[in-house]
Amino acid sequence: MADETVRLIETLAAEARPVRRLRPPALRAALWLGTVGALIALAIWLFSDLTLSLQRLQNARLDWEMAGMLLTGILAEVLARLLYRSGGGESFVVRREYNAN
């Protein structure tokens, strides 16, 4: 079975091509958030009562709550992409080593 594994690795290595590098995590997050934001804005424009929404948006507390939710979502998206990118994100992960003794 070891010979089969070695042959498989050699075959894959012989046919392998370089992969394209991913864009920076912040750029990918911005593109994703922009796309989703545009779709949500379109849905709101098509299906909501805009005059009632504008009246509700004059409440300062609601404005701060919505800004906080938006900022939380943006930061979560950017940090998730930083954390899970290939070869990165180790600085965000807390590693604990448990001693078996």
GIWO-V835381 format. One record per residue. N is the residue number from 1. RES is the residue in one letter. PSI is psi in degrees with one decimal (none if undefined). OMEGA is omega in whole degrees, -180 to 180 (999 if undefined). D_FIRST is the distance of its C-alpha to the first C-alpha in Angstrom with 2 decimals. Layout:
N_RES_PSI_OMEGA_D_FIRST + N_RES_PSI_OMEGA_D_FIRST
This chain:
1_M_-30.3_179_0.00 + 2_A_-36.1_178_3.79 + 3_D_-38.2_178_5.38 + 4_E_-40.6_180_5.18 + 5_T_-44.1_179_6.44 + 6_V_-43.5_178_8.79 + 7_R_-40.8_178_10.00 + 8_L_-45.6_179_10.70 + 9_I_-43.4_179_12.56 + 10_E_-40.4_178_14.41 + 11_T_-46.4_180_15.43 + 12_L_-39.8_-180_16.69 + 13_A_-34.7_-180_18.45 + 14_A_-33.1_-177_20.10 + 15_E_-2.3_-175_21.49 + 16_A_140.9_174_22.44 + 17_R_154.9_178_26.17 + 18_P_144.9_178_28.16 + 19_V_153.8_178_29.02 + 20_R_134.8_179_32.63 + 21_R_146.1_177_33.80 + 22_L_152.4_173_35.24 + 23_R_162.2_178_38.98 + 24_P_145.9_-177_40.40 + 25_P_-38.4_-179_40.12 + 26_A_-38.1_179_43.92 + 27_L_-43.5_178_44.26 + 28_R_-39.9_178_41.60 + 29_A_-41.4_180_43.28 + 30_A_-41.7_179_46.68 + 31_L_-43.5_-180_45.60 + 32_W_-46.3_-180_44.10 + 33_L_-36.5_177_47.16 + 34_G_-42.3_179_49.52 + 35_T_-48.3_-180_48.01 + 36_V_-40.5_178_48.05 + 37_G_-40.6_178_51.52 + 38_A_-40.7_179_52.85 + 39_L_-39.8_178_51.58 + 40_I_-41.7_178_53.11 + 41_A_-40.1_178_56.36 + 42_L_-43.6_179_56.51 + 43_A_-41.8_179_56.02 + 44_I_-43.7_-179_58.72 + 45_W_-37.7_-177_61.07 + 46_L_-34.5_-168_60.63 + 47_F_-1.7_-176_60.74 + 48_S_164.8_173_62.82 + 49_D_99.5_-172_66.52 + 50_L_-34.8_-180_66.82 + 51_T_-40.8_177_70.34 + 52_L_-40.5_179_69.38 + 53_S_-41.6_179_66.28 + 54_L_-34.5_176_68.45 + 55_Q_-41.6_-180_70.89 + 56_R_-31.8_-179_68.17 + 57_L_-7.3_177_66.79 + 58_Q_-4.9_176_70.16 + 59_N_118.9_-176_69.31 + 60_A_-37.2_-180_68.32 + 61_R_-42.9_178_66.20 + 62_L_-39.0_178_64.11 + 63_D_-45.1_180_63.69 + 64_W_-39.6_179_62.36 + 65_E_-42.3_179_60.02 + 66_M_-38.2_177_58.62 + 67_A_-39.9_178_58.26 + 68_G_-42.2_178_56.40 + 69_M_-42.3_180_53.99 + 70_L_-45.6_179_53.41 + 71_L_-40.2_178_52.81 + 72_T_-43.8_179_50.41 + 73_G_-42.9_180_48.39 + 74_I_-46.8_180_48.32 + 75_L_-39.0_179_47.29 + 76_A_-42.5_180_44.57 + 77_E_-46.8_-179_43.11 + 78_V_-46.1_-180_43.27 + 79_L_-35.2_177_41.83 + 80_A_-41.0_178_38.98 + 81_R_-35.3_176_38.03 + 82_L_-39.7_-176_38.37 + 83_L_-39.2_-172_36.32 + 84_Y_8.2_177_33.35 + 85_R_155.3_-177_33.19 + 86_S_124.3_177_30.10 + 87_G_10.6_-178_30.48 + 88_G_176.6_175_33.87 + 89_G_2.3_-179_35.81 + 90_E_-27.5_-179_34.92 + 91_S_-17.8_-180_38.64 + 92_F_-10.6_-175_39.26 + 93_V_129.5_176_36.77 + 94_V_118.5_-180_37.95 + 95_R_134.4_177_35.20 + 96_R_134.0_176_35.84 + 97_E_125.3_180_34.00 + 98_Y_129.7_180_34.48 + 99_N_127.0_-178_34.79 + 100_A_-13.3_-178_33.36 + 101_N_none_999_36.15
